[in-house]
């Protein structure tokens, strides 16, 4: 598990594909990941939707383009 800090955003994923949908992302200083919550629905997770527009510090596992988090905390923007 690693720690990640970034802003949670919402935008289109998989444009033009069968997987196209609005997804929640974590945008870090260097990367962006589709954000998923361990045990949450990958297409619509109400807990992650509450974080859109906020800065968070989270613990999780990054795999290619996705970040699966196990816990998180909102932080103040600097």
N, C-alpha and C positions, 0 to 999 in steps of 0.2 A: 504494500500500500504506500502511496505517495501523497503529499499534500499539494493542493492546487489553490491558487487565488485568482479570482477574475470576476468579470461582470456577467450576469445571466441575461441572455437575450433570447428572442423568439424570431425565427425566420424559416423560410422554406428549405426543406431537405429533399434531395433526390428529384430535382426538377425534371419533368418529362418521363419519369419512370413509374413503375407500378408502386414504388415505395414513396412517392411524392406525398408529403404532409408537412404541416407546420411543426417544427421541432424546437425544443429548448436547447440552447447552446451555452457553454461556458467559454467566454473569450478571455484568455490569459494574455499576458504580455507578449508571448511568442507563438501561441497556438490557439486553435478553437476546437472544441469537442462537442459532439452531440451529448447532452447530459442525460444520464439515466440514473435512476435510484434503485439500489439493490432491493429486489422484491416488488418494484413498481411496474406499472404498465409502460412499455416502451413507446407507445403512441399517444397516450394521454395520461399524464400523472398530475393530479391536482396539487400535490405537494410541491412539485417543481414549478408549476405555473405561478404559485404564490411568490416565487423568487425572481421572476422576470423584472429586470430593471435594477436589481440590487447587486451589491458586491458581496461575495461569499468567500470563505476559506473552507475547503472541504478535503476530505480524505477519501481516496478511491484508487481505482485501477484503470489506467488508460490503455486502450487496445485499438490501434489504428486511428479511427476517427471518433470513437466513442469513449466516454468517461463514465464509469459506473461508480457512484459514490455510496458510501455507507453512512457518513454523517457530514454535517455542514453547520456553519455558523455565519450569520449575516455580520458584515463588518462595515465600518464607516469608510466612505470614500475619502481618499487623501487629497 
